[in-house]
Amino acid sequence: MTTPQATVSHPIPSIVTRLNPIVRRLLALGVPMGPNVLLTVRGRKSGKAYTFPVATLDVDGREYLFSPFGEVQWVHNLRASGEAIIRRGRHDRSVRATELAPQDAAPFLEAGLKPVIGMPIFGSIIAGWYGIDRRSTAEDYLESARRHPAFALTEIG
């Protein structure tokens, strides 16, 4: 696990805050929503399980999780516990989360976001959260990876 170098919290857009409860309920019911899954992680202080909708990126058969809004609470909790439960559809699986250094994360961020950028409406919004657009270079992706904590997810057991 690495220590973040220059990550900070970014304001979460109000549309995300308003839609999260709806997305959480739909995902809990097993409604497929593209790369969106439910992440359940134990609180680093309380030990209580917290569940959030997040989007994972699949790159070359591996699964990655980036925080579009920087140092949010689930990042701190996942960093502390190193493990989580991912719910996709109606299936839960335990994963180990290994934090990636920005230079290691940047190529996965680029490979995962390039297909998203071309999606109508939402692609440019999502890419914008990372400060990325169609003209972004490898250096831009590295700079973005410095601001957005990243984890490689591997199934446990």
Stockholm file with secondary structure:
# STOCKHOLM 1.0

chainA/1-157         MTTPQATVSHPIPSIVTRLNPIVRRLLALGVPMGPNVLLTVRGRKSGKAYTFPVATLDVDGREYLFSPFGEVQWVHNLRASGEAIIRRGRHDRSVRATELAPQDAAPFLEAGLKPVIGMPIFGSIIAGWYGIDRRSTAEDYLESARRHPAFALTEIG
#=GR chainA/1-157 SS CCCCSSCCCCCCCHHHHHHHHHHHHHHHTTCCCTTEEEEEEECTTTCCEEEEEEEEEEETTEEEEECTTSSCHHHHHHHHHCEEEEEETTEEEEEEEEEECHHHHHHHHHHHHHHHHTSTTHHHHHHHHTTCCTTCCHHHHHHHHHHSCEEEEEECC
#=GC SS_cons         CCCCSSCCCCCCCHHHHHHHHHHHHHHHTTCCCTTEEEEEEECTTTCCEEEEEEEEEEETTEEEEECTTSSCHHHHHHHHHCEEEEEETTEEEEEEEEEECHHHHHHHHHHHHHHHHTSTTHHHHHHHHTTCCTTCCHHHHHHHHHHSCEEEEEECC
//
